[in-house]
Amino acid sequence: MGDASIAPLHHEPGERRIEIIGPEGVPLTFPAASIGERAVAFSLDIVLLGLTIVTLVLIGAFLSAGSQMSFPMGMTLIAVFVVQHGYFIFFETHWQGVTPGKRLMKLRVVSRDGAGLTTDAVIARNLMRDVEVFLPAAVMASPEQVWGDAPPWLLLPASLWLLVMFLLPLLTKDRTRIGDLVGGTLVVRLPVAKLQQDQAARTSLVPDSPDDVLSFTAPQLSVYGETELETLAGIMRKTDAGKASNRDLQIIAMTIARKIQFEGPLPQTDPRRFLRTFYKQQRSHLEKKLLFGERKADKFDAT
């Protein structure tokens, strides 16, 4: 896309990366979430989940004691079951692959094929959690309650199977667990999107001008796409070469301002700074969208 091309994302040296090919063939590179990051995020979610369950139990006990009936506690047990098994599914479905713990650790669940994360994939990966996390934890905490009177010859292969399930993220290249394999998902760390130095944006600064105080909204930045961004970059290069007059810039800036419903005198009084600021912020906006496979080709593209 010329000088308006999307800049590469910033990664720390030596970190493991995961490349996902999106539906349009666009490669997306993410830093892989480490075992430690996933463990901390999971622990935070478990703490929040535990506090929620304790609160529900206390409310149920209070209502049962006040009414002398078992119905409130029965409903509480149902609510606890729903919360325990629906916590991760709810947040990962409604928060686009993020739970409160993952949000704090800047992690996200993404689809392995680069398409949008589906509800089926979220449900599949989380239904396996009891088998691969909670069951091994229960075995280690109280093996006699799990094995019961099982024959001794069955204990060794069953224990090895549970151990492999529990340690699978340590053994796989992309740190995937069974739930990720079943759901076709990966857990990645959201990279810091840093824009590379762009000649059009850099040289179009007004000498000694103050820092940008404009802040365009997401709907305003979503009006145009990559084609218009490339055209604007070309106009800015012409401006730097002295091939575009201030009147030309005013016309272009005022046209953009009307299209995006921008209110203010800057497009007329200082069109060069208006265009440069709009260019920089729209470029960053498109880059963030591209991170999750959302690409807007031009202003006629409704995606």
C-alpha positions in Angstrom: 0.0 0.0 0.0 3.0 2.3 -0.5 3.8 4.7 2.3 0.5 4.0 3.9 1.2 0.3 4.4 0.5 -1.2 7.8 3.6 -1.1 10.0 4.9 -4.3 11.7 4.0 -4.8 15.3 6.6 -4.4 18.0 7.9 -7.5 19.6 10.4 -8.1 22.4 13.6 -9.8 21.3 13.7 -13.5 21.8 10.0 -14.0 22.5 8.0 -16.8 20.9 5.7 -15.7 18.1 2.7 -17.3 16.5 1.8 -16.5 13.0 -1.9 -16.8 12.0 -3.0 -16.5 8.4 -6.3 -14.6 8.3 -9.3 -15.3 5.9 -7.9 -12.8 3.4 -4.5 -14.4 3.4 -3.1 -11.6 5.6 -0.5 -13.0 8.1 -1.0 -11.8 11.7 1.9 -12.3 14.1 1.3 -12.4 17.9 3.6 -13.0 20.9 2.7 -16.3 22.4 1.3 -16.1 25.9 3.8 -17.7 28.3 2.9 -20.4 30.8 3.5 -17.9 33.6 1.2 -15.3 32.1 -1.6 -17.9 31.5 -1.2 -19.3 35.0 -1.5 -15.8 36.6 -4.5 -14.9 34.4 -6.2 -18.2 35.3 -5.4 -17.7 39.0 -7.0 -14.3 38.9 -10.1 -15.7 37.3 -10.3 -18.5 39.8 -10.1 -16.0 42.7 -12.9 -13.9 41.1 -14.9 -17.0 40.4 -14.4 -18.3 44.0 -15.5 -15.0 45.5 -18.6 -15.0 43.3 -19.5 -18.6 44.4 -18.9 -17.8 48.1 -21.1 -14.7 47.8 -23.9 -16.8 46.2 -23.6 -19.5 48.9 -23.8 -16.9 51.7 -26.9 -15.3 50.1 -28.5 -18.7 49.7 -27.7 -19.6 53.3 -29.2 -16.3 54.5 -32.4 -16.8 52.5 -32.8 -20.4 53.6 -32.3 -19.5 57.3 -34.9 -16.7 57.0 -37.5 -18.8 55.2 -36.9 -22.1 56.9 -37.1 -23.7 53.5 -34.6 -25.6 51.4 -35.8 -24.0 48.1 -33.4 -21.0 48.2 -30.4 -23.2 48.9 -31.4 -25.5 46.0 -31.6 -22.5 43.7 -28.3 -21.4 45.0 -26.6 -24.7 44.1 -28.0 -24.4 40.6 -26.7 -20.8 40.4 -23.3 -22.0 41.6 -23.2 -24.7 38.9 -24.1 -22.2 36.2 -21.5 -19.7 37.4 -18.8 -22.3 37.8 -19.3 -23.7 34.3 -20.4 -20.5 32.6 -17.8 -18.0 33.9 -15.2 -18.5 31.2 -17.7 -19.2 28.4 -19.6 -16.0 29.2 -16.6 -13.7 29.3 -14.7 -15.2 26.4 -17.9 -15.0 24.3 -19.0 -11.4 25.2 -15.5 -9.9 25.6 -14.0 -11.4 22.4 -11.8 -14.0 23.9 -11.0 -12.1 27.1 -11.8 -12.8 30.8 -11.1 -10.4 33.6 -7.8 -12.3 34.4 -6.7 -12.3 30.7 -7.6 -8.6 30.4 -5.3 -7.7 33.3 -2.5 -9.8 31.8 -3.3 -8.5 28.3 -4.0 -11.9 26.9 -6.7 -13.0 24.4 -8.1 -16.2 23.0 -8.0 -16.2 19.2 -9.0 -18.6 16.5 -6.2 -20.7 15.1 -7.4 -20.2 11.5 -7.5 -16.4 11.8 -11.3 -16.2 11.6 -13.4 -14.7 14.3 -13.7 -16.5 17.6 -17.0 -18.5 17.5 -19.2 -19.4 20.4 -18.8 -23.1 19.5 -15.0 -22.8 19.9 -15.3 -21.1 23.2 -17.7 -23.7 24.6 -15.5 -26.6 23.3 -12.3 -25.2 24.9 -14.0 -24.6 28.2 -15.9 -27.8 28.5 -12.5 -29.6 28.6 -11.4 -27.6 31.6 -12.9 -30.0 34.1 -11.0 -32.9 32.5 -7.6 -31.3 32.0 -7.4 -28.9 35.0 -9.9 -29.6 37.8 -9.8 -33.4 37.7 -6.0 -33.6 37.9 -6.0 -31.0 40.7 -8.6 -33.2 42.5 -6.5 -36.3 42.1 -3.4 -34.6 43.5 -5.4 -33.1 46.4 -7.4 -36.2 47.4 -6.5 -39.3 45.3 -8.5 -41.7 47.5 -11.7 -39.8 46.8 -11.2 -40.0 43.0 -9.8 -43.5 42.6 -11.9 -45.2 45.3 -11.7 -49.0 44.9 -10.1 -48.9 41.4 -7.7 -51.8 40.7 -4.0 -50.9 41.2 -3.1 -51.8 37.6 -5.5 -49.0 36.4 -3.9 -46.3 38.6 -0.6 -45.9 36.7 -2.0 -45.4 33.1 -4.8 -43.2 34.4 -2.3 -41.1 36.4 0.0 -40.7 33.4 -2.9 -39.7 31.3 -3.9 -37.0 33.8 -0.3 -35.8 34.1 0.0 -35.4 30.3 -3.3 -33.5 30.2 -2.1 -31.2 33.0 1.4 -30.6 31.5 0.4 -30.4 27.8 0.9 -26.6 27.6 4.6 -27.2 28.6 5.0 -29.8 25.9 3.5 -28.1 22.9 5.1 -25.5 20.7 2.3 -23.0 21.0 1.6 -23.6 24.7 -1.8 -25.2 23.8 -3.9 -27.2 26.2 -6.4 -29.9 25.3 -9.2 -27.3 25.2 -7.3 -25.2 22.7 -6.8 -28.3 20.5 -10.4 -29.2 20.6 -11.7 -25.7 20.1 -9.1 -24.7 17.5 -7.9 -21.8 19.6 -4.7 -20.2 20.8 -4.0 -17.8 23.7 -1.8 -14.9 22.7 -0.5 -11.8 24.3 -1.7 -8.6 22.7 1.4 -6.9 21.1 2.2 -3.3 21.4 1.3 -1.7 18.0 4.0 0.7 17.2 3.9 2.7 14.0 7.1 2.7 12.0 8.5 6.1 10.9 6.4 7.2 7.9 7.9 9.7 5.5 4.5 11.3 4.7 3.6 11.7 8.4 7.0 12.8 9.5 7.9 15.4 6.9 4.5 17.0 6.9 4.8 18.4 10.4 4.6 22.1 10.6 7.9 23.4 12.0 7.8 24.2 15.7 4.1 23.2 15.8 2.7 22.1 19.2 1.8 18.5 19.8 -1.5 17.3 18.3 -4.5 18.1 20.4 -7.0 16.6 18.0 -8.5 13.3 18.8 -10.8 11.7 16.2 -13.4 9.3 17.3 -13.6 5.7 16.1 -16.6 6.3 13.8 -14.8 9.2 12.2 -11.7 7.1 11.6 -13.8 4.3 10.2 -15.2 6.3 7.3 -12.2 5.9 5.1 -10.1 2.8 4.3 -6.6 1.9 3.1 -7.1 3.3 -0.5 -8.0 6.8 0.9 -5.2 6.6 3.3 -2.7 5.9 0.5 -4.2 8.8 -1.5 -3.8 11.1 1.5 -0.2 10.0 1.9 0.5 11.0 -1.7 -1.1 14.4 -1.2 1.1 15.0 1.8 4.2 14.1 -0.2 3.2 16.6 -2.9 2.8 19.2 -0.2 6.3 18.6 1.1 7.6 18.9 -2.5 5.8 22.2 -2.9 3.3 20.8 -5.5 0.2 21.5 -3.5 -1.0 24.9 -2.4 -2.6 25.8 0.9 -5.9 26.4 -0.9 -5.7 22.8 -2.3 -5.1 21.5 1.3 -8.0 23.5 2.6 -10.3 22.0 0.0 -9.2 18.5 0.8 -9.3 19.0 4.6 -12.7 20.6 4.5 -14.0 17.7 2.3 -12.7 15.2 4.8 -14.1 17.2 7.7 -17.6 17.2 6.1 -17.4 13.5 5.3 -16.5 12.5 8.9 -18.7 15.2 10.4 -15.8 17.0 12.1 -16.7 20.3 13.7 -14.1 23.1 14.1 -12.1 25.7 12.2 -8.8 23.7 11.9 -9.5 22.3 8.4 -9.6 25.8 7.1 -7.1 27.6 9.4 -4.4 24.9 9.5 -5.3 22.2 6.9 -1.8 20.8 7.0 -1.8 19.9 10.6 -5.4 18.6 10.3 -4.5 16.3 7.5 -1.3 15.1 9.1 -3.1 14.3 12.4 -6.0 12.6 10.7 -3.6 10.5 8.6 -1.6 9.4 11.7 -4.7 8.5 13.8 -6.5 6.7 10.9 -3.4 4.7 10.1 -3.1 3.6 13.7 -6.8 2.8 13.7 -6.5 0.6 10.6 -3.5 -1.1 12.0 -5.4 -2.1 15.2 -8.3 -3.4 13.1 -6.0 -5.4 10.9 -4.5 -7.1 14.0 -7.7 -9.2 14.3 -8.3 -9.6 10.6 -10.7 -6.7 10.1 -9.5 -5.0 7.0 -11.2 -1.9 5.4 -10.1 -1.6 1.8 -11.8 1.8 1.0 -14.7 4.0 2.0 -17.2 1.7 0.2 -16.1 -1.3 2.2 -18.8 -1.9 4.8 -16.7 -4.2 7.0 
